[in-house]
Amino acid sequence: MNTLLHINTSLFASEGQSSALAARYVERWRRNHPEGRVIERNLSEQPVAHLDAERFGAFLADEAKLTPLQRQALDESNTFIDELRAADTVVIGLPMYNFGIPSMFKAWIDHVARPGVTFRYTENGPVGLLADRKVMVFAARGGVYQGTPMDTQTDYVTHVLNFIGLHDIEFVYAEGLALGDDRQRQALAKAHSTIDALAA
Ligand SMILES: Cc1cc2nc3c(=O)[nH]c(=O)nc-3n(C[C@H](O)[C@H](O)[C@H](O)COP(=O)(O)O)c2cc1C
């Protein structure tokens, strides 16, 4: 069965502009895959705690010796990784906040990048342990940064997904959303037509 993992990282949950772009793709995917399954992971409705030493310890410790908080951290991490493993397609709604990715998305990444589970180090460097699958990233931004050093998201997200084994990554951008109604309309229209073409 085709399975799509739909991750929203906007602090506005499904009301976010990045969420709306991701939802547009997911809606079209559902139409094309009536038997398909969609796993919803909405990070502002189901917040992930930031990683601290105790939580990180859960990834290295003997499972029999975990504190209750470590048990919770490990269960959360296992759930996120299982969701990734189950999906043939991963869709991420990605706003830019304060020149970076949303902190809740970083917290999710910190629970997914697990030594010995999603990556390992070898003599030749790190190796991602997840099987590759399609990742679509819908990036919404108030300003315009694509192709400049100010775009801190594209390289980082690509690198961290590559690190865990995901290489087939496509970005769709809606930029300049804070630059007036005309710019916003144009950016959204362009993103919508790209999404519709990708989903066709
Ligand atoms: C807290 C916050 C910080 C933001 N920081 C930036 C920024 O650094 N650069 C930028 O281009 N836009 C910034 N924006 C604008 C958002 O990127 C833009 O509104 C985007 O569409 C938000 O996506 P969302 O509605 O899915 O959350 C910021 C918005 C918020 C709410």
PDBQT file of the ligand as one rigid body, heavy atoms in Angstrom, charges set to zero:
ROOT
HETATM    1  C1  LIG A 301       8.132  33.865  14.449  1.00  0.00    +0.000 C 
HETATM    2  C2  LIG A 301       8.315  34.126  12.993  1.00  0.00    +0.000 A 
HETATM    3  C3  LIG A 301       9.571  34.363  12.480  1.00  0.00    +0.000 A 
HETATM    4  C4  LIG A 301       9.744  34.607  11.117  1.00  0.00    +0.000 A 
HETATM    5  N1  LIG A 301      10.992  34.775  10.620  1.00  0.00    +0.000 NA
HETATM    6  C5  LIG A 301      11.167  34.924   9.294  1.00  0.00    +0.000 A 
HETATM    7  C6  LIG A 301      12.462  35.012   8.734  1.00  0.00    +0.000 A 
HETATM    8  O1  LIG A 301      13.479  34.968   9.409  1.00  0.00    +0.000 OA
HETATM    9  N2  LIG A 301      12.580  35.157   7.394  1.00  0.00    +0.000 N 
HETATM   10  C7  LIG A 301      11.479  35.177   6.574  1.00  0.00    +0.000 A 
HETATM   11  O2  LIG A 301      11.632  35.275   5.370  1.00  0.00    +0.000 OA
HETATM   12  N3  LIG A 301      10.238  35.084   7.078  1.00  0.00    +0.000 NA
HETATM   13  C8  LIG A 301      10.061  34.948   8.413  1.00  0.00    +0.000 A 
HETATM   14  N4  LIG A 301       8.797  34.830   8.913  1.00  0.00    +0.000 N 
HETATM   15  C9  LIG A 301       7.658  34.791   7.983  1.00  0.00    +0.000 C 
HETATM   16  C10 LIG A 301       7.291  33.356   7.665  1.00  0.00    +0.000 C 
HETATM   17  O3  LIG A 301       8.366  32.634   7.111  1.00  0.00    +0.000 OA
HETATM   18  C11 LIG A 301       6.143  33.299   6.666  1.00  0.00    +0.000 C 
HETATM   19  O4  LIG A 301       5.043  34.027   7.186  1.00  0.00    +0.000 OA
HETATM   20  C12 LIG A 301       5.731  31.875   6.394  1.00  0.00    +0.000 C 
HETATM   21  O5  LIG A 301       4.728  31.878   5.422  1.00  0.00    +0.000 OA
HETATM   22  C13 LIG A 301       5.228  31.230   7.654  1.00  0.00    +0.000 C 
HETATM   23  O6  LIG A 301       4.806  29.925   7.350  1.00  0.00    +0.000 OA
HETATM   24  P1  LIG A 301       3.649  29.283   8.238  1.00  0.00    +0.000 P 
HETATM   25  O7  LIG A 301       2.431  30.173   8.049  1.00  0.00    +0.000 OA
HETATM   26  O8  LIG A 301       3.471  27.927   7.632  1.00  0.00    +0.000 OA
HETATM   27  O9  LIG A 301       4.086  29.223   9.653  1.00  0.00    +0.000 OA
HETATM   28  C14 LIG A 301       8.611  34.608  10.265  1.00  0.00    +0.000 A 
HETATM   29  C15 LIG A 301       7.335  34.375  10.804  1.00  0.00    +0.000 A 
HETATM   30  C16 LIG A 301       7.182  34.142  12.153  1.00  0.00    +0.000 A 
HETATM   31  C17 LIG A 301       5.804  33.865  12.694  1.00  0.00    +0.000 C 
ENDROOT
TORSDOF 0
